[in-house]
Amino acid sequence: ESTWTPIALQRAVNTLLRIPLFATMPVEQLARLAPAISTQQAARGDWLIQQGQRDPALFVLVRGRAHLLRISSAGREVLLDILNPGAHAGEMCLIDNQPHSSSVRCIEGCVWLRVESAPLAACLGSDPRLSYALMHGLVQRLRRAHRQITSLALSGVRERVLDCLLEF
C-alpha cells in the first residue's frame, strides 16, 4: 500500500516522463515504480557514487551537473564524462552487483532520483522498452570510452586537444 497522495504520485510520474530513460514507459508502470524512487540532493563537491563501493541503485540526474571519474590508487582522477540532467549512473553495479567502477562527484548543486534495485529489476523484466533505453545509455557511454581510448593511443597532443574542444 503506497503512502503517496494522488497529487504527489502524479508529480513523480510527470518527472519520470521528462527523463529519456523512462519516457517510453506506460504511465501505469511508472506509477508502480514511483514509490521505489526517492529524491536526493547534493551540493557542489559532494560524492554521489564512490568507486569500489557497492550500492545497487540507479541514480538519475534531474538538476545540476556532475563528473563521472575514475580515480587511481595514487589519487589521480580521469574524467570519463560530464553528466547533465537526464543522465544516469550506477547502472553497471545494478546489473552485475559488482562494486562501482567509477565515481560521481557533483560539480554544482544537484538533484538526483534514486531508483531502488528490486522494483527497477521487476520493470526491466516486464518492459523491454526500459531495458532497451538502459542498454542504449550504456552503449553511448561505451562508444565515448572507445573514442577516448583511440584518441589517447593514436593521436598526438594537438589532435587530442582539438577533439576535446570539438566535443565540448
C-alpha positions in Angstrom: 0.0 0.0 0.0 1.5 3.3 -1.1 1.5 6.3 1.3 1.8 8.6 -1.7 -1.0 11.1 -2.3 -2.5 11.0 -5.8 -1.1 14.5 -6.5 2.4 13.6 -5.3 2.3 10.4 -7.4 1.2 12.3 -10.4 4.1 14.8 -10.0 6.5 11.9 -9.7 5.2 10.2 -12.8 5.4 13.6 -14.7 9.0 14.0 -13.6 9.9 10.5 -14.8 8.2 11.1 -18.2 10.6 14.0 -18.8 13.6 11.7 -18.3 14.7 10.0 -21.6 15.3 6.6 -19.8 11.7 6.5 -18.6 9.9 8.4 -21.3 8.7 5.3 -23.3 7.2 3.5 -20.2 3.5 3.3 -19.8 2.1 5.7 -17.2 0.7 2.8 -15.2 4.1 1.1 -14.9 5.7 4.4 -13.9 3.1 4.8 -11.2 4.0 1.4 -9.8 7.8 2.3 -9.9 7.4 5.8 -8.4 7.1 4.7 -4.8 10.5 3.0 -5.1 12.1 6.3 -6.0 13.5 8.8 -3.6 14.9 12.3 -4.2 18.5 13.0 -3.2 20.0 16.5 -3.1 23.8 17.0 -3.3 25.9 20.1 -3.0 28.8 21.1 -5.2 31.7 18.8 -4.4 29.6 16.0 -2.9 30.2 12.4 -3.9 27.1 10.6 -5.1 28.9 7.3 -6.0 32.3 6.1 -4.7 34.4 3.9 -6.9 34.9 0.5 -5.3 31.7 0.7 -3.2 28.5 -1.3 -3.7 25.2 0.5 -3.9 22.9 -1.4 -6.3 20.6 1.5 -7.2 20.1 3.6 -10.3 20.7 7.4 -10.0 19.1 9.7 -12.5 20.2 13.4 -12.6 17.3 15.7 -12.5 19.0 19.1 -12.0 22.7 20.1 -12.0 25.9 18.7 -13.4 28.3 16.1 -12.2 31.6 14.4 -13.2 31.9 10.7 -13.8 35.5 9.9 -12.8 38.0 7.0 -12.3 40.5 7.5 -9.5 43.8 5.8 -9.4 45.3 4.3 -6.2 47.6 7.3 -6.2 44.6 9.6 -6.2 44.9 10.8 -9.8 41.5 11.5 -11.4 40.5 10.8 -15.0 37.3 12.5 -16.2 35.2 10.0 -18.1 32.1 12.1 -18.7 30.2 15.2 -17.7 26.7 14.2 -16.6 23.8 16.6 -17.4 20.1 16.4 -16.5 18.6 13.1 -17.8 21.9 11.2 -17.4 22.0 8.1 -15.2 24.7 6.4 -13.2 25.1 3.3 -11.2 23.5 1.0 -13.8 26.6 -1.3 -14.1 26.5 -2.0 -10.3 22.8 -2.5 -10.5 23.1 -5.0 -13.3 26.1 -7.1 -12.2 26.1 -6.5 -8.5 29.8 -5.6 -8.6 31.4 -2.6 -6.9 31.1 0.7 -8.8 33.9 1.0 -11.4 33.8 4.8 -11.3 32.8 7.7 -9.0 30.3 10.5 -9.4 31.1 14.0 -8.0 28.7 16.9 -8.3 30.2 20.0 -9.9 27.3 22.1 -8.8 24.2 21.6 -6.7 22.3 18.5 -8.0 19.0 16.8 -7.5 19.1 13.1 -8.2 16.4 10.4 -8.3 17.5 7.2 -6.6 15.7 4.1 -8.0 15.9 1.1 -5.8 17.2 -2.1 -7.5 14.4 -4.7 -6.8 11.5 -2.6 -8.2 13.6 -1.5 -11.2 14.6 -5.1 -11.9 11.0 -6.1 -12.0 10.3 -3.2 -14.5 13.3 -4.2 -16.6 12.0 -7.8 -16.8 8.5 -6.8 -17.7 9.1 -3.9 -20.2 11.7 -4.4 -22.9 11.5 -0.6 -23.7 13.1 0.3 -20.4 15.8 -2.4 -20.9 16.5 -1.1 -24.3 16.7 2.5 -23.1 19.2 1.4 -20.4 21.3 -0.6 -22.9 21.2 2.4 -25.2 22.7 4.6 -22.5 25.4 2.0 -21.7 26.3 1.7 -25.4 26.6 5.5 -25.8 29.0 5.6 -22.8 31.0 2.7 -24.2 31.3 4.4 -27.6 32.6 7.6 -25.8 35.1 5.4 -24.0 36.3 3.8 -27.3 36.8 7.3 -28.8 38.8 8.3 -25.8 41.0 5.2 -25.9 41.6 5.6 -29.6 42.4 9.2 -29.2 44.9 8.5 -26.4 46.5 5.7 -28.3 46.7 7.0 -31.8 46.6 10.8 -31.7 49.2 13.4 -30.7 48.6 16.1 -28.1 47.4 18.6 -30.6 44.8 16.3 -32.1 43.6 15.2 -28.7 43.1 18.9 -27.6 41.2 19.6 -30.8 39.0 16.6 -30.3 38.2 17.7 -26.7 37.3 21.2 -27.9 35.1 19.9 -30.6 33.3 17.5 -28.2 32.6 20.3 -25.7 
